[in-house]
Amino acid sequence: MHFGKFSFLLFIFCANLSCSYRLNAQRQLADSLIRALTEIREDTQQVIVMRNISFAMYRYHPDSALLWANSGLRKATRIKDVKGISNMNEVLGIILTRMGQYDKALEFYLKTLQIEEQLESTSGMASAHNNIGIVYTYLKDYDNAIHSYRTADSLSAVDKTDLIHYNVWLNIGEVYEKKGRDDSAIHFYTRAKKWASDYRDDYRYGKALLGIGNVQIRGMAWAAAQKTYALGLNEMLRENDEDMMCEAYLGLAKTHEALGQADSALFFARNALFLARKLAFLSREQDVTHFLASFFAGRQRMDSAYYYQGIEFQLKDSLLGMEQLRMTQQMTFNESLRQVELQENMLKEKEERRQQLQHIFILMFIPSMFLVTILLARRRVSLSVIKFLGILSLLFFFEYITLLMHPVVQRITHHTPIFEILIFVGIAAILIPTHHKIEHWLIELFVERIHPSRGAGHLHHEKTKEQVDNHVVEQTENSEGISQKNEE
């Protein structure tokens, strides 16, 4: 047993070294991305890099990650990069979930969902619903969480290889576990485990095992839970998932204590405490110290029990202080969001002013075209020029009517292409004949009333000339016929 403990401690030491290496690698990645950002000129690429910087930072420095994500959101908004806005909203939701600001995280996930619905991205909508379900789980709104998870699952039903299925089943299992519905929890954890087994994903297979172990502890299946936790822990150690490692250690401590293996229980509990303190997982540390206080109290070692109980109370105060710090951070972040909203409103108002100026210009341009046509008609200008200007004025007028009606039709039909086409075909069936009638009337008005010498009189002169020519031709033909008859 001592040899086993020594080997396990050696394995843990190596795993912790690997964790430190991984953390340093994330920092180096973030630093390299920040340096690369200065050399990128394309705005959309800058947004992508800012998103990657936020992802690289949020585990070890969430405050800095939040600032980068916020900057990326402002840039994406300024350049109207819709997909970039969606991605940055998602990153902000992930960071805020990590920081425990669940209400704000939910707002960003809902914004992401709205954009992905507009883009008609099935995978984007599924991911957004899954993230929303996670927030509802933290808020202990389990019914809405399950609804969000099932929606995400149904959106990805076509592609069975999609990772969203595993995440959803694992998350639903966790919700049912928290609700005390062990049979349902085991069902979904088992589905997640099977998915991971089918696609040979050992890490996710281990995470599903830890969920099953939690349910087995609730059912006091101590031996089965111990074996399940041990298998899951091996995969967590390989992947260096510190949070899941703490959960596995604590689960093993509980199972060993229940089976009367006090030394092993203490061994695993101290490992969990070591890792929780090293990584500053205060909530995990509180769970472990609560277990240790109960463990020593049950063995009448009151000094140790009081020691860990005191640490537990200190952790509660620390968590309360962190909650107050989060409230301060949230106030700062809210102000930053307000600045983003102000910028968005300014851009929106600028765009509206630009649209209004264009409409004013068009409204002034169309009457000006008619006026120019009338003025030119009063002068000695070619009749074809007057006709062309008159037709052009009418074209501008009718196209402007169509432009004004387009948003109204979209709003009525809710952007349904079939209905939009039918309505615009009906409008065209009315406008085109009307356009031709008004065009004929307007040209006649210009030609006949404004310039009568070149209008009706000119047309009458051309008609009289044509009649005279026909008469001459007729007389010539008659003369030729009489001459031919005389010759005969």
C-alpha positions as CSV (number, residue, x, y, z in Angstrom):
1,M,0.0,0.0,0.0
2,H,2.8,2.4,0.9
3,F,4.5,1.6,-2.4
4,G,1.2,2.3,-4.2
5,K,0.9,5.6,-2.5
6,F,4.5,6.6,-3.3
7,S,3.9,5.7,-7.0
8,F,0.7,7.6,-7.0
9,L,2.3,10.7,-5.4
10,L,5.1,10.5,-8.0
11,F,2.5,10.4,-10.8
12,I,0.7,13.4,-9.2
13,F,3.9,15.3,-9.0
14,C,4.6,14.7,-12.7
15,A,1.0,15.7,-13.6
16,N,1.3,18.9,-11.6
17,L,4.6,19.7,-13.4
18,S,2.7,19.1,-16.7
19,C,-0.1,21.4,-15.5
20,S,2.4,24.2,-14.9
21,Y,3.9,23.6,-18.3
22,R,0.5,23.8,-19.9
23,L,-0.3,27.0,-18.1
24,N,3.0,28.5,-19.2
25,A,2.3,27.4,-22.8
26,Q,-1.1,29.2,-22.6
27,R,0.6,32.4,-21.5
28,Q,3.2,32.1,-24.2
29,L,0.5,31.5,-26.8
30,A,-1.4,34.6,-25.6
31,D,1.9,36.7,-25.7
32,S,2.7,35.5,-29.3
33,L,-0.9,36.3,-30.4
34,I,-0.6,39.8,-28.9
35,R,2.6,40.4,-30.8
36,A,1.1,39.0,-34.0
37,L,-1.9,41.3,-33.7
38,T,0.3,44.4,-34.4
39,E,1.2,43.0,-37.8
40,I,-2.3,42.2,-39.0
41,R,-4.0,44.9,-41.0
42,E,-7.3,43.3,-41.9
43,D,-10.0,44.1,-39.4
44,T,-11.8,40.7,-39.6
45,Q,-8.6,38.9,-38.9
46,Q,-7.9,41.2,-36.0
47,V,-11.2,40.2,-34.5
48,I,-10.4,36.5,-34.8
49,V,-7.0,37.0,-33.2
50,M,-8.6,38.9,-30.3
51,R,-11.0,36.1,-29.8
52,N,-8.1,33.6,-29.6
53,I,-6.2,35.8,-27.2
54,S,-9.3,35.8,-24.9
55,F,-9.5,32.0,-25.1
56,A,-5.8,31.7,-24.3
57,M,-6.1,34.0,-21.3
58,Y,-9.5,33.2,-19.6
59,R,-8.4,30.2,-17.6
60,Y,-5.4,32.0,-15.9
61,H,-6.3,35.7,-16.2
62,P,-10.0,36.2,-16.8
63,D,-10.0,39.9,-16.2
64,S,-7.5,40.5,-19.0
65,A,-9.4,38.1,-21.2
66,L,-12.5,40.1,-20.5
67,L,-10.8,43.3,-21.7
68,W,-9.5,41.7,-24.9
69,A,-13.0,40.2,-25.7
70,N,-14.6,43.5,-25.1
71,S,-12.1,45.2,-27.5
72,G,-12.8,42.5,-30.0
73,L,-16.6,43.1,-29.7
74,R,-16.1,46.9,-30.3
75,K,-14.0,46.3,-33.4
76,A,-16.4,43.7,-34.8
77,T,-19.3,46.1,-34.2
78,R,-17.5,49.0,-35.9
79,I,-16.7,47.0,-39.0
80,K,-20.1,45.3,-39.0
81,D,-18.6,41.8,-38.8
82,V,-21.8,39.9,-37.9
83,K,-20.1,36.5,-37.3
84,G,-17.3,38.2,-35.4
85,I,-19.9,39.9,-33.1
86,S,-21.5,36.5,-32.5
87,N,-18.2,34.9,-31.7
88,M,-17.1,37.7,-29.3
89,N,-20.5,37.6,-27.5
90,E,-19.9,33.9,-27.0
91,V,-16.4,34.4,-25.6
92,L,-17.7,37.1,-23.3
93,G,-20.4,34.6,-22.1
94,I,-17.7,31.9,-21.4
95,I,-15.5,34.3,-19.5
96,L,-18.3,35.7,-17.4
97,T,-19.5,32.1,-16.7
98,R,-16.0,31.4,-15.4
99,M,-16.1,34.5,-13.2
100,G,-19.5,33.5,-11.8
101,Q,-21.4,36.4,-13.4
102,Y,-24.2,34.2,-14.7
103,D,-26.8,36.9,-15.4
104,K,-24.5,38.8,-17.7
105,A,-23.2,35.6,-19.3
106,L,-26.8,34.7,-20.2
107,E,-27.3,38.1,-21.9
108,F,-24.4,37.5,-24.1
109,Y,-25.4,33.9,-25.0
110,L,-28.8,35.2,-25.9
111,K,-27.3,37.8,-28.2
112,T,-25.2,35.1,-29.8
113,L,-28.3,32.9,-30.3
114,Q,-30.2,35.8,-32.0
115,I,-27.3,36.4,-34.4
116,E,-26.9,32.7,-35.2
117,E,-30.6,32.5,-35.9
118,Q,-30.3,35.3,-38.4
119,L,-27.4,33.6,-40.0
120,E,-29.4,30.3,-40.0
121,S,-26.3,28.5,-38.6
122,T,-27.5,25.2,-37.1
123,S,-24.2,24.5,-35.3
124,G,-24.1,28.1,-34.0
125,M,-27.6,27.8,-32.6
126,A,-26.9,24.4,-31.0
127,S,-23.8,25.8,-29.3
128,A,-25.6,28.8,-28.0
129,H,-28.4,26.7,-26.6
130,N,-25.9,24.4,-24.9
131,N,-24.1,27.4,-23.3
132,I,-27.5,28.9,-22.2
133,G,-28.3,25.5,-20.5
134,I,-25.0,25.7,-18.6
135,V,-25.8,29.1,-17.2
136,Y,-29.3,27.9,-16.2
137,T,-27.7,25.0,-14.4
138,Y,-25.5,27.3,-12.4
139,L,-28.5,29.4,-11.6
140,K,-30.3,26.2,-10.5
141,D,-33.1,26.7,-13.0
142,Y,-33.0,23.1,-14.0
143,D,-36.2,23.0,-16.1
144,N,-35.0,25.7,-18.4
145,A,-31.5,24.1,-18.5
146,I,-32.9,20.8,-19.7
147,H,-35.1,22.6,-22.3
148,S,-32.0,24.4,-23.7
149,Y,-30.0,21.2,-23.8
150,R,-32.6,19.2,-25.6
151,T,-33.0,22.1,-28.1
152,A,-29.3,22.0,-28.8
153,D,-29.4,18.2,-29.2
154,S,-32.3,18.4,-31.7
155,L,-30.5,21.0,-33.8
156,S,-27.5,18.7,-34.2
157,A,-29.6,15.5,-34.8
158,V,-28.4,15.2,-38.4
159,D,-24.7,14.9,-37.5
160,K,-24.2,12.2,-34.9
161,T,-20.5,12.8,-34.8
162,D,-21.0,16.4,-33.6
163,L,-19.4,16.9,-30.2
164,I,-22.5,18.9,-29.1
165,H,-24.3,15.6,-28.5
166,Y,-21.7,14.4,-25.9
167,N,-21.8,17.8,-24.2
168,V,-25.5,17.9,-24.0
169,W,-25.9,14.4,-22.7
170,L,-23.2,15.0,-20.1
171,N,-24.9,18.3,-19.0
172,I,-28.3,16.7,-18.9
173,G,-26.9,14.0,-16.7
174,E,-25.4,16.6,-14.4
175,V,-28.8,18.4,-14.1
176,Y,-30.6,15.1,-13.3
177,E,-27.9,14.3,-10.7
178,K,-28.5,17.7,-9.0
179,K,-32.2,17.1,-9.1
180,G,-31.8,13.7,-7.4
181,R,-33.1,11.7,-10.4
182,D,-30.4,9.1,-10.4
183,D,-31.8,6.8,-13.0
184,S,-32.2,9.6,-15.5
185,A,-28.7,10.9,-14.7
186,I,-27.1,7.4,-15.2
187,H,-29.0,7.1,-18.5
188,F,-27.5,10.3,-20.0
189,Y,-24.1,9.8,-18.5
190,T,-24.0,6.4,-20.1
191,R,-25.0,7.8,-23.5
192,A,-22.2,10.3,-23.2
193,K,-19.8,7.5,-22.2
194,K,-20.9,5.4,-25.2
195,W,-20.4,8.4,-27.6
196,A,-16.9,8.9,-26.2
197,S,-16.2,5.2,-26.5
198,D,-17.5,5.0,-30.1
199,Y,-15.2,7.9,-31.2
200,R,-12.3,6.8,-29.0
201,D,-12.2,10.0,-26.9
202,D,-10.6,8.8,-23.7
203,Y,-10.7,12.2,-22.0
204,R,-14.4,12.6,-22.4
205,Y,-14.9,9.0,-21.6
206,G,-13.3,9.8,-18.2
207,K,-15.5,12.8,-17.6
208,A,-18.6,10.7,-18.1
209,L,-17.2,8.1,-15.7
210,L,-16.8,10.8,-13.0
211,G,-20.5,11.7,-13.5
212,I,-21.5,8.1,-13.1
213,G,-19.3,7.9,-10.0
214,N,-21.1,10.9,-8.4
215,V,-24.4,9.1,-8.9
216,Q,-23.1,5.8,-7.5
217,I,-22.0,7.7,-4.3
218,R,-25.5,9.0,-3.9
219,G,-26.7,5.4,-4.1
220,M,-24.0,4.3,-1.6
221,A,-22.6,1.9,-4.2
222,W,-19.1,2.5,-2.7
223,A,-17.1,-0.2,-4.3
224,A,-18.5,0.5,-7.8
225,A,-18.0,4.2,-7.3
226,Q,-14.4,3.7,-6.2
227,K,-13.6,1.8,-9.3
228,T,-15.4,4.3,-11.5
229,Y,-13.5,7.2,-10.0
230,A,-10.1,5.5,-10.4
231,L,-10.7,4.9,-14.1
232,G,-11.9,8.5,-14.6
233,L,-9.0,9.9,-12.6
234,N,-6.5,8.3,-14.9
235,E,-8.0,10.1,-18.0
236,M,-8.1,13.4,-16.1
237,L,-4.5,13.1,-15.2
238,R,-3.5,12.5,-18.8
239,E,-5.4,15.5,-19.9
240,N,-4.4,17.7,-16.9
241,D,-8.0,18.8,-16.2
242,E,-7.4,20.2,-12.7
243,D,-11.0,20.8,-11.8
244,M,-12.0,17.2,-12.7
245,M,-8.9,15.9,-10.9
246,C,-10.1,17.5,-7.7
247,E,-13.5,16.0,-8.1
248,A,-12.1,12.6,-8.6
249,Y,-9.7,12.8,-5.6
250,L,-12.6,13.9,-3.4
251,G,-14.8,11.1,-4.7
252,L,-12.1,8.5,-4.0
253,A,-11.6,10.0,-0.5
254,K,-15.3,9.5,0.2
255,T,-15.5,6.0,-1.1
256,H,-12.4,4.9,0.8
257,E,-13.8,6.4,4.0
258,A,-17.1,4.6,3.5
259,L,-15.3,1.3,3.0
260,G,-13.3,1.8,6.2
261,Q,-10.0,2.6,4.4
262,A,-9.1,5.7,6.5
263,D,-5.5,6.0,5.4
264,S,-6.4,5.9,1.7
265,A,-9.3,8.4,2.3
266,L,-6.9,10.8,4.0
267,F,-4.3,10.3,1.2
268,F,-6.8,11.2,-1.6
269,A,-8.4,14.1,0.4
270,R,-5.0,15.7,1.0
271,N,-4.2,15.3,-2.7
272,A,-7.4,17.1,-3.5
273,L,-6.7,19.8,-1.0
274,F,-3.1,20.3,-2.4
275,L,-4.4,20.7,-5.9
276,A,-7.3,22.9,-5.0
277,R,-5.0,25.3,-3.1
278,K,-2.4,25.2,-5.8
279,L,-4.9,26.2,-8.4
280,A,-6.9,28.5,-6.1
281,F,-10.2,26.6,-6.5
282,L,-11.8,28.0,-3.4
283,S,-15.1,26.2,-3.8
284,R,-13.3,22.9,-4.3
285,E,-11.1,23.7,-1.3
286,Q,-14.2,24.4,0.8
287,D,-15.7,21.0,-0.2
288,V,-12.4,19.2,0.7
289,T,-12.0,21.0,4.1
290,H,-15.6,20.2,5.0
291,F,-14.9,16.5,4.3
292,L,-11.6,16.6,6.3
293,A,-13.3,18.3,9.3
294,S,-16.0,15.7,9.3
295,F,-13.4,12.9,8.8
296,F,-11.3,13.9,11.8
297,A,-14.4,14.7,13.9
298,G,-15.6,11.1,13.3
299,R,-12.4,9.8,14.7
300,Q,-12.3,12.1,17.7
301,R,-9.3,14.0,16.5
302,M,-10.8,17.3,17.5
303,D,-7.8,19.4,17.0
304,S,-7.6,18.5,13.3
305,A,-11.3,18.8,13.0
306,Y,-11.4,22.3,14.4
307,Y,-8.4,23.2,12.3
308,Y,-10.1,22.3,9.0
309,Q,-13.4,23.7,10.2
310,G,-11.7,27.0,10.8
311,I,-10.3,26.9,7.3
312,E,-13.7,26.1,6.0
313,F,-15.1,29.2,7.7
314,Q,-12.3,31.3,6.3
315,L,-13.0,30.0,2.8
316,K,-16.6,31.0,3.2
317,D,-15.5,34.5,4.1
318,S,-13.1,34.5,1.2
319,L,-15.8,33.4,-1.2
320,L,-18.0,36.1,0.2
321,G,-15.2,38.6,-0.4
322,M,-14.8,37.3,-3.9
323,E,-18.5,37.7,-4.5
324,Q,-18.2,41.3,-3.5
325,L,-15.2,41.7,-5.7
326,R,-17.2,40.2,-8.6
327,M,-19.9,42.7,-7.9
328,T,-17.3,45.5,-8.2
329,Q,-15.9,43.9,-11.4
330,Q,-19.5,43.6,-12.7
331,M,-20.1,47.3,-12.1
332,T,-16.8,48.1,-14.1
333,F,-17.8,45.7,-16.8
334,N,-21.3,47.2,-17.0
335,E,-19.8,50.6,-17.6
336,S,-17.6,49.1,-20.3
337,L,-20.7,47.5,-21.9
338,R,-22.5,50.9,-21.6
339,Q,-19.7,52.4,-23.6
340,V,-20.0,49.7,-26.2
341,E,-23.7,50.3,-26.4
342,L,-23.2,54.0,-26.8
343,Q,-20.7,53.3,-29.6
344,E,-23.2,51.0,-31.3
345,N,-26.0,53.6,-30.9
346,M,-23.7,56.3,-32.4
347,L,-23.0,54.0,-35.4
348,K,-26.6,53.3,-35.7
349,E,-27.6,57.0,-35.6
350,K,-24.9,57.8,-38.1
351,E,-26.2,55.1,-40.4
352,E,-29.7,56.4,-40.0
353,R,-28.6,60.0,-40.8
354,R,-26.8,58.7,-43.9
355,Q,-30.0,56.9,-45.0
356,Q,-32.1,60.0,-44.3
357,L,-29.7,62.2,-46.3
358,Q,-29.9,59.8,-49.2
359,H,-33.7,59.8,-49.1
360,I,-33.7,63.6,-49.0
361,F,-31.4,63.7,-52.0
362,I,-33.6,61.3,-53.9
363,L,-36.7,63.3,-53.1
364,M,-35.0,66.5,-54.3
365,F,-33.5,64.8,-57.4
366,I,-36.7,63.4,-58.9
367,P,-38.6,66.7,-59.0
368,S,-35.4,68.4,-60.3
369,M,-35.4,65.9,-63.2
370,F,-38.9,66.8,-64.1
371,L,-38.1,70.5,-63.8
372,V,-35.0,70.2,-66.0
373,T,-37.1,68.2,-68.6
374,I,-39.8,71.0,-68.6
375,L,-37.1,73.7,-69.0
376,L,-35.4,71.9,-71.8
377,A,-38.8,71.3,-73.5
378,R,-39.3,75.1,-73.7
379,R,-36.1,75.5,-75.6
380,R,-35.1,74.2,-79.0
381,V,-33.8,70.8,-77.8
382,S,-34.1,67.5,-79.7
383,L,-37.4,65.7,-79.1
384,S,-35.5,62.5,-78.3
385,V,-33.6,64.2,-75.5
386,I,-36.9,65.4,-74.0
387,K,-38.4,61.9,-74.2
388,F,-35.3,60.3,-72.7
389,L,-35.3,62.7,-69.7
390,G,-39.0,62.2,-69.2
391,I,-38.7,58.4,-69.2
392,L,-35.7,58.6,-66.8
393,S,-37.6,60.8,-64.4
394,L,-40.4,58.3,-64.3
395,L,-38.0,55.4,-63.8
396,F,-36.5,57.1,-60.8
397,F,-39.9,57.9,-59.4
398,F,-41.2,54.3,-59.6
399,E,-38.0,52.7,-58.5
400,Y,-38.1,54.9,-55.4
401,I,-41.6,53.8,-54.6
402,T,-40.4,50.1,-54.9
403,L,-37.5,51.0,-52.6
404,L,-39.8,52.4,-50.0
405,M,-42.2,49.4,-50.1
406,H,-39.4,46.8,-49.8
407,P,-39.0,47.0,-46.0
408,V,-42.7,47.1,-45.5
409,V,-43.1,43.9,-47.5
410,Q,-40.3,42.2,-45.6
411,R,-42.0,43.1,-42.3
412,I,-45.4,41.9,-43.4
413,T,-44.0,38.6,-44.8
414,H,-41.5,38.1,-42.0
415,H,-38.7,37.7,-44.6
416,T,-40.4,34.8,-46.4
417,P,-38.9,34.8,-49.9
418,I,-42.0,33.1,-51.6
419,F,-44.4,35.7,-50.2
420,E,-42.1,38.5,-51.0
421,I,-41.8,37.4,-54.6
422,L,-45.6,37.1,-55.0
423,I,-46.2,40.5,-53.5
424,F,-43.5,42.2,-55.7
425,V,-44.9,40.5,-58.8
426,G,-48.3,41.9,-57.9
427,I,-46.8,45.4,-57.4
428,A,-45.0,45.1,-60.7
429,A,-48.2,44.1,-62.5
430,I,-49.7,47.3,-61.3
431,L,-46.8,49.7,-61.6
432,I,-45.5,48.7,-65.1
433,P,-48.8,49.4,-67.0
434,T,-49.2,52.6,-64.9
435,H,-45.7,53.6,-65.7
436,H,-46.3,53.2,-69.5
437,K,-49.6,55.2,-69.4
438,I,-48.1,58.0,-67.4
439,E,-45.0,58.0,-69.6
440,H,-47.1,58.3,-72.7
441,W,-49.2,61.0,-71.1
442,L,-46.2,63.0,-69.8
443,I,-44.4,62.9,-73.1
444,E,-47.5,64.1,-75.0
445,L,-47.8,66.8,-72.4
446,F,-44.3,68.0,-72.9
447,V,-44.4,67.8,-76.7
448,E,-47.9,69.1,-77.4
449,R,-48.5,71.7,-74.7
450,I,-45.1,73.0,-73.8
451,H,-43.7,72.9,-77.4
452,P,-46.8,72.9,-79.7
453,S,-44.7,73.9,-82.8
454,R,-42.8,70.7,-82.3
455,G,-45.6,68.8,-80.8
456,A,-49.0,68.1,-82.3
457,G,-48.4,70.6,-85.2
458,H,-45.2,68.9,-85.9
459,L,-46.9,65.5,-85.9
460,H,-49.7,66.9,-88.1
461,H,-47.2,68.3,-90.5
462,E,-45.5,65.0,-90.7
463,K,-48.8,63.3,-91.2
464,T,-49.8,65.8,-94.0
465,K,-46.5,65.3,-95.8
466,E,-47.0,61.6,-95.7
467,Q,-50.4,62.0,-97.2
468,V,-49.1,64.2,-100.0
469,D,-46.3,61.8,-100.8
470,N,-48.8,59.0,-101.0
471,H,-51.0,61.1,-103.3
472,V,-48.1,61.8,-105.6
473,V,-47.2,58.2,-105.8
474,E,-50.8,57.4,-106.6
475,Q,-50.9,60.0,-109.4
476,T,-47.7,58.7,-110.9
477,E,-48.9,55.1,-110.9
478,N,-52.1,56.2,-112.6
479,S,-50.2,58.2,-115.3
480,E,-48.0,55.3,-116.0
481,G,-51.1,53.1,-116.4
482,I,-52.7,55.5,-118.9
483,S,-49.6,55.8,-120.9
484,Q,-49.2,52.0,-121.1
485,K,-52.8,51.7,-122.2
486,N,-52.4,54.3,-125.0
487,E,-49.4,52.5,-126.3
488,E,-51.4,49.3,-126.6
